[in-house]
Amino acid sequence: MLKIESLNAAYGRIRVLWDVFLEVNEKEAVGLFGPNGAGKTTLVNCIVGLLRPISGRIIFQDRDITGMETHEIVKLGISLVPQERELFPGMTVEENLRAGANYIPHARARMNEAFDLVFTLFPILKERSRQKVGTMSGGQQRMIAVARALMSFPKLLILDEPSVGLQPSIVSELFSKLREIKDHGVSILLIEQNVKQGLKVVERGYVLENGRIVLQDSSANLMNHGHVKKAYLGL
């Protein structure tokens, strides 16, 4: 579904990514792990068209999307849950969710179906549909951000550091929802620093350090890898 081939990226003269490769298959959950400053968000920005890479290719469903405009990429079926959530705090839950589908013709036509899906996944959002988002907890806002991304019926859902700022119990709840989302046929690319929790959700993972992929393997093998255990799991 998604193939990243020999991707190199920079901000001005500051090089961030070197020959990065990554692949996500249909109905698969894949993790990208690494410390702050490793280049994870830069890679996400390249995928969704916010940053044009120096070289390399990004292929989505056999189509080269390298350097395409963000709104075109979203219409193809890639949806992003950004780290900062970027919700509209003065608007209600329902209004925020509608914003996830209003500008995508096929999603707008299936709005009621989309609401059924996200309210099934996140029942509390149905209960709070008239509540202004700015009055809700950080965990609830994160759920809204994920639900809004699902309103466009994406083929690939990218989550950039969804656990940041959340207490452990909320992280566990959120990650359990990711398993349900995958069961609905949505492929997932999870960008995370929380390696221990993240590896429980994905089938495969990549480790990005200093702009380079240094490891790739199944989640089980990564969980038991000496470098991962020492650097990320505290073992």
HELIX and SHEET records of a PDB file:
HELIX    1   1 LYS A   40  ILE A   47  1                                   8    
HELIX    2   2 THR A   70  LEU A   76  1                                   7    
HELIX    3   3 VAL A   93  ALA A   99  1                                   7    
HELIX    4   4 PRO A  105  ARG A  108  1                                   4    
HELIX    5   5 MET A  111  LEU A  121  1                                  11    
HELIX    6   6 PRO A  123  GLU A  127  1                                   5    
HELIX    7   7 VAL A  133  THR A  135  5                                   3    
HELIX    8   8 GLY A  138  LEU A  150  1                                  13    
HELIX    9   9 PRO A  168  ASP A  183  1                                  16    
HELIX   10  10 VAL A  195  VAL A  201  1                                   7    
HELIX   11  11 SER A  219  MET A  223  1                                   5    
HELIX   12  12 GLY A  226  ALA A  231  1                                   6    
SHEET    1   A 4 ILE A  14  VAL A  24  0                                        
SHEET    2   A 4 LEU A   2  TYR A  11 -1                                        
SHEET    3   A 4 SER A  55  PHE A  60 -1                                        
SHEET    4   A 4 ARG A  63  ASP A  64 -1                                        
SHEET    1   B 6 ILE A  78  VAL A  81  0                                        
SHEET    2   B 6 LEU A 156  ASP A 160  1                                        
SHEET    3   B 6 SER A 187  GLU A 192  1                                        
SHEET    4   B 6 ALA A  29  PHE A  33  1                                        
SHEET    5   B 6 ARG A 204  GLU A 209  1                                        
SHEET    6   B 6 ARG A 212  SER A 218 -1                                        
END                                                                             
